[in-house]
């Protein structure tokens, strides 16, 4: 990827292994990549709203954890793009992996239960993977391996989501699932464009800010995915879930009565 380093700003010379296609300190002396930083606000806003609704409706802890992971990822990503320092890059990439591990636990929960594995085994194993990744990533500072590992986890989740999609008949829920897949694919395409074709992006009259748009599309996907899986879970429990638009047009889920400490299947 072609670097667009400019005059150093408040955080000094970038030490991160990646310098994205947005010119550094173009809009603020204190923010290295302005648009790549503020676009992370969507992760925090939708993550917080999703967490609030999840708690309000009484969903299980794994859904709370997923929305918290979305918020932490957004904050970590803002730290990375705002400073372009290596330590903050790891504050972005490591939570991304942690969020995907929680997501794996959610979308494959049925398979976990049917296999006879208990949470006492699965959760420590996933935690071990997350902690192990954080330690190895901090020591060896790899970039490509992180991208490959994250891509594998994301692909596994997307495949299982598609299977869940075929088992759901509700039109609104299916639309949310489609949005998750569509936004993930569009966001990934924009990420690839910004990462691999920066030279060509620089030839355009206006920088398309591909990586900032990746944040926008992935922020939406990171909200719609858990919403869909909450719908799936409520159907499994034979509740009556319903997806509706709130006053701001954000999809929300409601059920007949709060789920009070429902046991896993």
N, C-alpha and C positions, 0 to 999 in steps of 0.2 A: 504494500500500500504506500502511495506517495505521501510523504509528510507535508504538512502545511504549517510548520513552525514559524512563528513570527517573533517580534520582540518579546522578551520575557516579561511576564506580569508579576503579580503579587507572590505566586507560588514558585517562581524561579524556573529554571530549566526543567522540562518534563523528564521524569525518570521511568515512566510507564513503558511497557513493551509495545504499546500501540498508541499511535497518535492519529486521530481520526481526520476525516476530510474537511471538517470545519476549521477555518483559520483560528489560531490561538489568540486569545485576548483581543479579539476584533471588536467586541461590544462592551467589554468591561475589563478594567485593570485587575479586578479581583476574581473573575471567573474565566478559566482557561477556554472552555468551549461553552458559550452562552446557551445556544439552542439545545445542545446535547444535555445540558444540565437541567434547564427548566422544564424540559419535556418529561422528566421523571416525576413531575408533580402528579401526573395522572395515576401512576402506580400507588402513590401515597393516598390520594383522594379516594380512588375506587377500592383500594385495599382496606382503608378505614371504614368506608361505607359498608363494604361486604362483611367486615368483622362485626360491626354494629348490628347489622341485620341478622347475621348468623347467631350472635348471642341472644338477640331479641326473640328469635324464633326457636331457640333452644336446640340448635343443631349440635352434633357431636364435636368433640375437641379437635379432631383432625381438620375440620373445616376452619375452625378458628385459627389453627396453626398455619394453614395455607394462606389465609388473608394476612396474617402477621408477617409471614415470609415475603409476600408480595410487597408490603410496605417497607420492610428492611432492605429488600433488593432495590427498590426505588431510591431510598436514602443513600445506600452504598454506591449506586450508579451515579447519583448526583455528586457525591464526594469525589468519585473518580474523574468524571468529566469536568468538574469544577476546578480540579487541581492538576490532573495528569501526573500524579505521583504514584509510584509503584505500590506503596502501602494501601492507598485508596483504591487502586485497581483491584487489589485482592479483596477489599471491602465490597466490591461490586461482584466479582466473579465467584467468590466462595458462597455468598448468599444465594446466587443463582442456582448453584448446584444443590444447596440445602433445600431450596424451594422445590426443585424437581424431585428430590427424594421424598418430600412430603406428598407431592403430587402422585408419585408412583404408588405410595401407600394408599392414597384415596382411590385412584382409578382401578387398582388391582385388588381392592379390599375383598371382593367376593372370592377371587382365586386364592387369596391368603387364607380365608376362612375355610374354604373347601379342602385345602391342602392339609388342614389340621394344625397349621402353625399358629401359635398364640402370639399376642402382642409382646409377651415377655421375651420372645425370641426375635420377632421381626423388627420391633422398634429399636432395641439395642444394636441390631445388625445395621439398620439404616443409619443410626447415629454414628456407628463405627466408620461407615463409609464416608459420612460427612466430615467427621473429625479427621479421619485419615487423609482425605483430600485436602483439607485446610492446611494440615501440617506439611504434606508433600509439596503442595502448591507454594507455600511460603518459603520452603527450602530451595526448590529447583526453579521456581518462577517460570513455569512452562505456560505457553499460550495455546499452541496447537493442540496439545493433549487435552487441555480444558475444553476447547471448542469441540473436539471429537467426543469427549465424555458427555458434555452437555447435549450435543446433538443426538447421541444414542438414547439418553434418557428421554429427551423430548419426543423422539420418534416412537419409542415404546409407549409413551403416554398417548400420543396421537392415534396410534393403531387401536389401542383399547377404547379410546373415546369413540372411534368410528363404530366399533362393535356395540357399545352402549347405545349409540345413535340408532342403529337398526332395531333395537329392542324398545325404543320409546315411540309412542304414537302421537303424543301431544304436539301440535303444530308449533306453538310458541317455544316449547323446550327444544324441539328439533332445530328451530331457527337460531336459538342461542348456541347450540352445538356447532352448527354450520358457521356461525360468526367466529367461534373459537378457532376452528380449523382455517377459515379464510384469512382472518387477521394474522394468524401465526405464519401462514405461507407468504402473504404480502409483506409482512414485517421482515421475514427472513430474506426475501428478494431484495428489499431495500438495504438491509444490512450488508448483503453480498455486494451490491452496487457501490455502497460507500466504502467498503473495505478493499475491494479488488479493482475498482475502476475510478479511483479518485482522480487520476491524471485526466480522464475524459470529463469528469465532473467539473474540473477547473476550467475547461474550455467553454463551458456554458455561461451565458450572460449573468445568471443568478445561481448560486449554490443551492441545489435542491434539498440539502440537509437530510440526506437519506438516513443517517443514524438517528436523528431526532424523530423522524417518522417511524423508525423501527420501535422506538420507545412508545409512541402513541398507539400503534397497532398492537404491540405486545401488552401494553397496559390494558387495552380492551379485552384481549384474549385471556389475560391473567385473571380478569374478573368474570368473564363469561364461562370459562372452564369450570370453576368451582360452583357457580350457580347451576349449571347443567347437572353436575354430579350430585348436588343437593336434591335436585328434582328426582334423579334416579334413585337416590337413597330413600326418599320419602315414598316413592312407588314401591320399593322393596318392603317397606314397613307397612304398606297398605294404607298410607295416609292419603290425603287429597291435596297434593301440591298444586300451586297455580303460579304461573309467571305473569307479571303485569308490569306496566311502566309506571314509575313514580312521577311526581310533578316535574322532575327535571328530565324525564325521558329515559331514565336509567332502569334497565330491567331488574326487577326484584322478585323474590320468591316468598310466598306465604303458604301456610298450611292451616288446616281446620283448627288445630290446637297445638301449642308448643310441645315439642318432643322432650319429655322429662327423663333424662338419663337413659335413653334407649340403649338396649344391649346390642352389640354387634351381632350380625347374622352368623 
